[in-house]
């Protein structure tokens, strides 16, 4: 199992942060691995709907999906990803923190098959990447 939880406090209100992170069309602005999202993507994900994304090349793949499995407006979005044979569970949690907002991004995945051999490398890479992603979000929303 590979897990990473990263939290950052953003100097914006919870509604602004939720609207920004819930809208997958904003992912390329702050997620280092996402290259593009189709322009017709829903501004707020619909539970059960699968959204295509184009990623920067990884393990020979550039296309993947995120399926919304839980959406709690203003507070939480949970996706099941599918990319390069990996199926991460990605959770965005948004909470009030003083005059700002605490944003937490958690990633959990259990590599299977031959990808299990890469688990030790992923256990190092995923937390490093997750930390960069939440810091990018903070910079993007506070700039």
N, CA and C atoms as a LAMMPS dump frame, in Angstrom:
ITEM: TIMESTEP
0
ITEM: NUMBER OF ATOMS
429
ITEM: BOX BOUNDS ff ff ff
-5.0000000000000000e+02 5.0000000000000000e+02
-5.0000000000000000e+02 5.0000000000000000e+02
-5.0000000000000000e+02 5.0000000000000000e+02
ITEM: ATOMS id mol type element x y z
1 1 1 N 0.854 -1.182 0
2 1 2 C 0 0 0
3 1 3 C 0.891 1.233 0
4 2 1 N 0.541 2.187 -0.839
5 2 2 C 1.232 3.473 -0.904
6 2 3 C 0.242 4.524 -0.434
7 3 1 N 0.653 5.342 0.536
8 3 2 C -0.219 6.382 1.08
9 3 3 C 0.548 7.686 1.228
10 4 1 N -0.178 8.767 1.025
11 4 2 C 0.387 10.087 1.265
12 4 3 C -0.74 11.031 1.639
13 5 1 N -0.525 11.811 2.683
14 5 2 C -1.481 12.837 3.097
15 5 3 C -0.691 14.129 3.278
16 6 1 N -1.094 15.153 2.555
17 6 2 C -0.441 16.458 2.658
18 6 3 C -1.494 17.531 2.883
19 7 1 N -1.168 18.466 3.755
20 7 2 C -2.09 19.538 4.114
21 7 3 C -1.389 20.878 3.977
22 8 1 N -2.158 21.865 3.541
23 8 2 C -1.646 23.225 3.417
24 8 3 C -2.772 24.172 3.812
25 9 1 N -2.409 25.308 4.402
26 9 2 C -3.401 26.33 4.726
27 9 3 C -3.316 27.42 3.665
28 10 1 N -4.466 27.741 3.085
29 10 2 C -4.553 28.703 1.993
30 10 3 C -5.287 29.945 2.489
31 11 1 N -4.78 31.097 2.135
32 11 2 C -5.389 32.364 2.548
33 11 3 C -6.558 32.716 1.623
34 12 1 N -7.536 31.838 1.576
35 12 2 C -8.783 32.031 0.827
36 12 3 C -9.891 31.36 1.617
37 13 1 N -11.133 31.755 1.347
38 13 2 C -12.231 31.128 2.084
39 13 3 C -12.525 29.732 1.52
40 14 1 N -13.219 28.938 2.309
41 14 2 C -13.454 27.544 1.931
42 14 3 C -14.239 27.412 0.634
43 15 1 N -15.176 28.298 0.388
44 15 2 C -15.97 28.217 -0.834
45 15 3 C -15.086 28.398 -2.071
46 16 1 N -14.181 29.378 -2.024
47 16 2 C -13.277 29.617 -3.151
48 16 3 C -12.373 28.41 -3.393
49 17 1 N -11.83 27.858 -2.309
50 17 2 C -10.933 26.71 -2.443
51 17 3 C -11.697 25.51 -2.994
52 18 1 N -12.885 25.25 -2.46
53 18 2 C -13.669 24.124 -2.953
54 18 3 C -13.98 24.278 -4.437
55 19 1 N -14.474 25.44 -4.831
56 19 2 C -14.821 25.647 -6.245
57 19 3 C -13.616 25.426 -7.152
58 20 1 N -12.448 25.877 -6.708
59 20 2 C -11.241 25.746 -7.516
60 20 3 C -10.801 24.288 -7.634
61 21 1 N -10.703 23.571 -6.515
62 21 2 C -10.2 22.194 -6.58
63 21 3 C -11.237 21.216 -7.115
64 22 1 N -12.517 21.498 -6.932
65 22 2 C -13.554 20.602 -7.443
66 22 3 C -13.633 20.665 -8.963
67 23 1 N -13.262 21.77 -9.545
68 23 2 C -13.316 21.949 -10.997
69 23 3 C -12.047 21.357 -11.611
70 24 1 N -12.178 20.167 -12.163
71 24 2 C -11.014 19.481 -12.738
72 24 3 C -10.33 20.285 -13.833
73 25 1 N -11.038 21.215 -14.448
74 25 2 C -10.415 22.038 -15.491
75 25 3 C -9.284 22.885 -14.934
76 26 1 N -9.249 23.068 -13.602
77 26 2 C -8.162 23.817 -12.968
78 26 3 C -6.946 22.947 -12.649
79 27 1 N -7.077 21.628 -12.718
80 27 2 C -5.974 20.723 -12.345
81 27 3 C -4.65 21.067 -13.024
82 28 1 N -4.614 21.356 -14.327
83 28 2 C -3.316 21.653 -14.94
84 28 3 C -2.62 22.883 -14.353
85 29 1 N -3.361 23.736 -13.676
86 29 2 C -2.776 24.94 -13.073
87 29 3 C -1.986 24.618 -11.811
88 30 1 N -2.296 23.492 -11.154
89 30 2 C -1.633 23.212 -9.884
90 30 3 C -1.159 21.772 -9.726
91 31 1 N -1.663 20.86 -10.505
92 31 2 C -1.249 19.461 -10.392
93 31 3 C -0.137 19.208 -11.396
94 32 1 N 1.042 18.911 -10.906
95 32 2 C 2.234 18.805 -11.747
96 32 3 C 2.161 17.706 -12.801
97 33 1 N 1.305 16.704 -12.638
98 33 2 C 1.24 15.588 -13.583
99 33 3 C 0.118 15.706 -14.605
100 34 1 N -0.796 16.638 -14.418
101 34 2 C -1.939 16.753 -15.319
102 34 3 C -1.609 17.757 -16.42
103 35 1 N -1.722 17.273 -17.661
104 35 2 C -1.424 18.114 -18.812
105 35 3 C -2.657 18.887 -19.274
106 36 1 N -3.808 18.177 -19.37
107 36 2 C -5.018 18.86 -19.813
108 36 3 C -6.271 18.083 -19.419
109 37 1 N -7.367 18.823 -19.396
110 37 2 C -8.689 18.292 -19.072
111 37 3 C -9.644 18.836 -20.132
112 38 1 N -10.546 18.019 -20.664
113 38 2 C -11.458 18.527 -21.691
114 38 3 C -12.238 19.754 -21.207
115 39 1 N -12.401 20.764 -22.067
116 39 2 C -13.08 22.001 -21.66
117 39 3 C -14.525 21.807 -21.217
118 40 1 N -15.217 20.792 -21.663
119 40 2 C -16.614 20.572 -21.283
120 40 3 C -16.805 19.848 -19.962
121 41 1 N -15.715 19.632 -19.212
122 41 2 C -15.786 18.931 -17.934
123 41 3 C -16.638 19.714 -16.942
124 42 1 N -17.441 19.008 -16.145
125 42 2 C -18.311 19.645 -15.146
126 42 3 C -17.51 20.482 -14.151
127 43 1 N -18.044 21.635 -13.779
128 43 2 C -17.382 22.505 -12.795
129 43 3 C -17.371 21.865 -11.415
130 44 1 N -18.391 21.1 -11.094
131 44 2 C -18.442 20.32 -9.854
132 44 3 C -18.666 18.877 -10.291
133 45 1 N -17.812 17.956 -9.843
134 45 2 C -17.95 16.582 -10.307
135 45 3 C -19.287 15.96 -9.911
136 46 1 N -19.762 15.072 -10.77
137 46 2 C -21.019 14.36 -10.546
138 46 3 C -20.669 12.95 -10.086
139 47 1 N -21.211 12.547 -8.944
140 47 2 C -20.918 11.222 -8.402
141 47 3 C -21.262 10.151 -9.432
142 48 1 N -20.314 9.253 -9.64
143 48 2 C -20.488 8.17 -10.586
144 48 3 C -20 8.476 -11.987
145 49 1 N -19.713 9.722 -12.266
146 49 2 C -19.272 10.11 -13.608
147 49 3 C -17.751 9.988 -13.709
148 50 1 N -17.288 9.512 -14.864
149 50 2 C -15.865 9.345 -15.118
150 50 3 C -15.383 10.462 -16.034
151 51 1 N -14.282 11.086 -15.646
152 51 2 C -13.727 12.226 -16.375
153 51 3 C -12.37 11.856 -16.97
154 52 1 N -12.19 12.091 -18.27
155 52 2 C -10.886 11.823 -18.879
156 52 3 C -9.907 12.956 -18.582
157 53 1 N -8.635 12.589 -18.425
158 53 2 C -7.569 13.564 -18.232
159 53 3 C -6.39 13.14 -19.074
160 54 1 N -5.618 14.111 -19.523
161 54 2 C -4.37 13.811 -20.198
162 54 3 C -3.258 14.145 -19.216
163 55 1 N -2.4 13.164 -18.981
164 55 2 C -1.298 13.326 -18.046
165 55 3 C 0 13.53 -18.799
166 56 1 N 0.985 14.063 -18.106
167 56 2 C 2.323 14.114 -18.667
168 56 3 C 2.812 12.663 -18.711
169 57 1 N 3.602 12.286 -19.694
170 57 2 C 3.981 10.878 -19.861
171 57 3 C 4.527 10.234 -18.586
172 58 1 N 3.978 9.06 -18.278
173 58 2 C 4.392 8.28 -17.113
174 58 3 C 4.219 6.813 -17.461
175 59 1 N 5.27 6.062 -17.38
176 59 2 C 5.235 4.629 -17.681
177 59 3 C 4.599 4.366 -19.052
178 60 1 N 4.881 5.253 -20.001
179 60 2 C 4.381 5.076 -21.353
180 60 3 C 2.937 5.495 -21.559
181 61 1 N 2.287 5.988 -20.537
182 61 2 C 0.867 6.371 -20.643
183 61 3 C 0.712 7.881 -20.563
184 62 1 N -0.307 8.388 -21.246
185 62 2 C -0.621 9.811 -21.148
186 62 3 C -2.099 10.056 -20.874
187 63 1 N -2.927 9.034 -20.956
188 63 2 C -4.363 9.218 -20.729
189 63 3 C -4.822 8.404 -19.529
190 64 1 N -5.735 8.981 -18.787
191 64 2 C -6.3 8.306 -17.635
192 64 3 C -7.651 8.899 -17.311
193 65 1 N -8.224 8.443 -16.216
194 65 2 C -9.534 8.94 -15.809
195 65 3 C -9.592 9.139 -14.304
196 66 1 N -10.522 9.977 -13.913
197 66 2 C -10.915 10.118 -12.511
198 66 3 C -12.419 9.921 -12.469
199 67 1 N -12.875 9.05 -11.591
200 67 2 C -14.3 8.827 -11.39
201 67 3 C -14.673 9.393 -10.035
202 68 1 N -15.641 10.297 -10.019
203 68 2 C -16.096 10.899 -8.756
204 68 3 C -16.89 9.851 -7.984
205 69 1 N -16.436 9.546 -6.763
206 69 2 C -17.179 8.568 -5.969
207 69 3 C -17.85 9.197 -4.749
208 70 1 N -17.445 10.414 -4.43
209 70 2 C -18.103 11.136 -3.334
210 70 3 C -17.89 12.628 -3.55
211 71 1 N -18.949 13.405 -3.394
212 71 2 C -18.847 14.858 -3.472
213 71 3 C -19.703 15.432 -2.356
214 72 1 N -19.064 16.121 -1.435
215 72 2 C -19.761 16.826 -0.363
216 72 3 C -19.484 18.308 -0.596
217 73 1 N -20.44 19.036 -1.21
218 73 2 C -20.189 20.427 -1.588
219 73 3 C -19.593 21.258 -0.455
220 74 1 N -18.527 21.956 -0.799
221 74 2 C -17.853 22.824 0.148
222 74 3 C -16.885 22.122 1.077
223 75 1 N -16.844 20.773 1.063
224 75 2 C -16.04 20.085 2.065
225 75 3 C -15.153 18.952 1.549
226 76 1 N -15.607 18.205 0.538
227 76 2 C -14.858 16.991 0.208
228 76 3 C -15.193 16.476 -1.191
229 77 1 N -14.154 15.995 -1.876
230 77 2 C -14.317 15.313 -3.163
231 77 3 C -13.42 14.078 -3.122
232 78 1 N -13.976 12.942 -3.537
233 78 2 C -13.201 11.702 -3.582
234 78 3 C -13.284 11.137 -4.994
235 79 1 N -12.128 10.798 -5.537
236 79 2 C -12.034 10.229 -6.874
237 79 3 C -11.36 8.86 -6.819
238 80 1 N -11.741 8.006 -7.749
239 80 2 C -10.994 6.775 -8.027
240 80 3 C -10.325 7.013 -9.372
241 81 1 N -9.009 6.993 -9.369
242 81 2 C -8.269 7.209 -10.595
243 81 3 C -7.986 5.908 -11.317
244 82 1 N -7.663 6.033 -12.576
245 82 2 C -7.169 4.901 -13.348
246 82 3 C -6.18 5.46 -14.346
247 83 1 N -4.925 5.047 -14.175
248 83 2 C -3.857 5.595 -14.995
249 83 3 C -2.664 4.648 -14.971
250 84 1 N -2.195 4.266 -16.113
251 84 2 C -1.012 3.411 -16.245
252 84 3 C -1.121 2.151 -15.388
253 85 1 N -2.322 1.602 -15.303
254 85 2 C -2.533 0.385 -14.523
255 85 3 C -2.641 0.596 -13.029
256 86 1 N -2.61 1.828 -12.587
257 86 2 C -2.749 2.151 -11.165
258 86 3 C -4.156 2.692 -10.925
259 87 1 N -4.69 2.442 -9.723
260 87 2 C -6.046 2.89 -9.389
261 87 3 C -6.049 3.596 -8.028
262 88 1 N -5.454 4.791 -7.98
263 88 2 C -5.395 5.495 -6.698
264 88 3 C -6.761 6.023 -6.247
265 89 1 N -6.934 6.083 -4.948
266 89 2 C -8.066 6.767 -4.327
267 89 3 C -7.522 8.13 -3.918
268 90 1 N -8.124 9.198 -4.438
269 90 2 C -7.637 10.558 -4.201
270 90 3 C -8.742 11.339 -3.518
271 91 1 N -8.415 11.909 -2.376
272 91 2 C -9.407 12.632 -1.584
273 91 3 C -8.947 14.06 -1.353
274 92 1 N -9.834 15.013 -1.651
275 92 2 C -9.612 16.422 -1.352
276 92 3 C -10.538 16.785 -0.201
277 93 1 N -9.97 17.305 0.884
278 93 2 C -10.765 17.732 2.027
279 93 3 C -10.52 19.215 2.255
280 94 1 N -11.596 19.965 2.42
281 94 2 C -11.53 21.41 2.586
282 94 3 C -12.186 21.755 3.922
283 95 1 N -11.436 22.477 4.795
284 95 2 C -11.953 22.839 6.12
285 95 3 C -11.566 24.275 6.449
286 96 1 N -12.42 24.948 7.196
287 96 2 C -12.096 26.289 7.664
288 96 3 C -10.927 26.21 8.64
289 97 1 N -9.997 27.154 8.509
290 97 2 C -8.833 27.224 9.396
291 97 3 C -8.575 28.692 9.703
292 98 1 N -9.157 29.178 10.791
293 98 2 C -9.02 30.595 11.114
294 98 3 C -9.677 31.422 10.025
295 99 1 N -8.909 32.337 9.431
296 99 2 C -9.446 33.155 8.355
297 99 3 C -9.159 32.557 6.982
298 100 1 N -8.541 31.39 6.958
299 100 2 C -8.218 30.742 5.697
300 100 3 C -8.884 29.38 5.592
301 101 1 N -8.266 28.531 4.806
302 101 2 C -8.804 27.201 4.547
303 101 3 C -7.694 26.169 4.62
304 102 1 N -7.99 25.076 5.295
305 102 2 C -7.06 23.948 5.336
306 102 3 C -7.466 22.992 4.217
307 103 1 N -6.535 22.742 3.295
308 103 2 C -6.767 21.814 2.191
309 103 3 C -5.887 20.597 2.411
310 104 1 N -6.496 19.425 2.36
311 104 2 C -5.758 18.167 2.507
312 104 3 C -5.995 17.319 1.275
313 105 1 N -4.916 16.8 0.727
314 105 2 C -4.992 15.884 -0.412
315 105 3 C -4.375 14.566 0.017
316 106 1 N -5.172 13.52 -0.025
317 106 2 C -4.637 12.207 0.312
318 106 3 C -4.7 11.299 -0.909
319 107 1 N -3.692 10.463 -1.021
320 107 2 C -3.584 9.513 -2.118
321 107 3 C -3.303 8.146 -1.506
322 108 1 N -4.088 7.159 -1.907
323 108 2 C -3.872 5.78 -1.471
324 108 3 C -3.952 4.876 -2.687
325 109 1 N -2.998 3.956 -2.784
326 109 2 C -3.088 2.98 -3.872
327 109 3 C -2.384 1.7 -3.473
328 110 1 N -2.885 0.64 -4.042
329 110 2 C -2.33 -0.682 -3.808
330 110 3 C -1.932 -1.254 -5.175
331 111 1 N -0.652 -1.094 -5.545
332 111 2 C -0.214 -1.64 -6.825
333 111 3 C -0.423 -3.153 -6.873
334 112 1 N -0.785 -3.64 -8.058
335 112 2 C -1.004 -5.07 -8.245
336 112 3 C -0.123 -5.58 -9.38
337 113 1 N -0.052 -6.887 -9.491
338 113 2 C 0.735 -7.5 -10.549
339 113 3 C 2.192 -7.078 -10.479
340 114 1 N 2.791 -6.877 -11.634
341 114 2 C 4.201 -6.492 -11.679
342 114 3 C 4.453 -5.116 -11.072
343 115 1 N 3.44 -4.29 -11.03
344 115 2 C 3.605 -2.946 -10.445
345 115 3 C 3.908 -3.02 -8.944
346 116 1 N 3.593 -4.172 -8.328
347 116 2 C 3.929 -4.349 -6.909
348 116 3 C 5.428 -4.196 -6.691
349 117 1 N 6.22 -4.568 -7.694
350 117 2 C 7.669 -4.443 -7.579
351 117 3 C 8.104 -2.985 -7.458
352 118 1 N 7.263 -2.081 -7.936
353 118 2 C 7.579 -0.654 -7.884
354 118 3 C 7.095 0.02 -6.599
355 119 1 N 6.45 -0.722 -5.718
356 119 2 C 5.891 -0.136 -4.5
357 119 3 C 6.918 0.656 -3.695
358 120 1 N 8.138 0.15 -3.463
359 120 2 C 9.105 0.949 -2.692
360 120 3 C 9.437 2.286 -3.355
361 121 1 N 9.545 2.302 -4.679
362 121 2 C 9.837 3.559 -5.385
363 121 3 C 8.637 4.489 -5.287
364 122 1 N 7.429 3.942 -5.493
365 122 2 C 6.214 4.755 -5.394
366 122 3 C 6.039 5.311 -3.982
367 123 1 N 6.44 4.54 -2.983
368 123 2 C 6.316 4.994 -1.592
369 123 3 C 7.179 6.222 -1.335
370 124 1 N 8.215 6.419 -2.135
371 124 2 C 9.049 7.631 -2.041
372 124 3 C 8.525 8.74 -2.945
373 125 1 N 8.118 8.372 -4.152
374 125 2 C 7.704 9.364 -5.146
375 125 3 C 6.352 10.007 -4.84
376 126 1 N 5.378 9.217 -4.433
377 126 2 C 4.018 9.739 -4.247
378 126 3 C 3.975 10.833 -3.175
379 127 1 N 4.585 10.632 -1.983
380 127 2 C 4.556 11.726 -0.998
381 127 3 C 5.277 12.987 -1.477
382 128 1 N 6.386 12.816 -2.166
383 128 2 C 7.13 13.981 -2.672
384 128 3 C 6.277 14.749 -3.679
385 129 1 N 5.647 14.017 -4.576
386 129 2 C 4.79 14.638 -5.581
387 129 3 C 3.573 15.29 -4.932
388 130 1 N 2.961 14.602 -3.971
389 130 2 C 1.769 15.132 -3.305
390 130 3 C 2.085 16.447 -2.591
391 131 1 N 3.233 16.498 -1.955
392 131 2 C 3.646 17.734 -1.264
393 131 3 C 3.792 18.881 -2.266
394 132 1 N 4.407 18.605 -3.405
395 132 2 C 4.574 19.637 -4.436
396 132 3 C 3.223 20.103 -4.957
397 133 1 N 2.303 19.172 -5.148
398 133 2 C 0.982 19.511 -5.675
399 133 3 C 0.227 20.444 -4.728
400 134 1 N 0.208 20.151 -3.432
401 134 2 C -0.536 21.025 -2.51
402 134 3 C 0.15 22.378 -2.359
403 135 1 N 1.475 22.416 -2.454
404 135 2 C 2.177 23.7 -2.404
405 135 3 C 1.864 24.521 -3.661
406 136 1 N 1.751 23.853 -4.802
407 136 2 C 1.36 24.547 -6.03
408 136 3 C -0.037 25.141 -5.896
409 137 1 N -0.942 24.387 -5.271
410 137 2 C -2.296 24.898 -5.063
411 137 3 C -2.256 26.176 -4.233
412 138 1 N -1.506 26.151 -3.156
413 138 2 C -1.384 27.337 -2.297
414 138 3 C -0.868 28.536 -3.09
415 139 1 N 0.208 28.322 -3.859
416 139 2 C 0.761 29.417 -4.669
417 139 3 C -0.256 29.936 -5.68
418 140 1 N -0.946 29.02 -6.35
419 140 2 C -1.914 29.414 -7.368
420 140 3 C -3.045 30.238 -6.767
421 141 1 N -3.578 29.803 -5.637
422 141 2 C -4.727 30.506 -5.047
423 141 3 C -4.345 31.79 -4.308
424 142 1 N -3.108 31.886 -3.887
425 142 2 C -2.698 33.093 -3.165
426 142 3 C -2.009 34.118 -4.058
427 143 1 N -1.807 33.788 -5.33
428 143 2 C -1.112 34.738 -6.215
429 143 3 C -2.094 35.745 -6.799
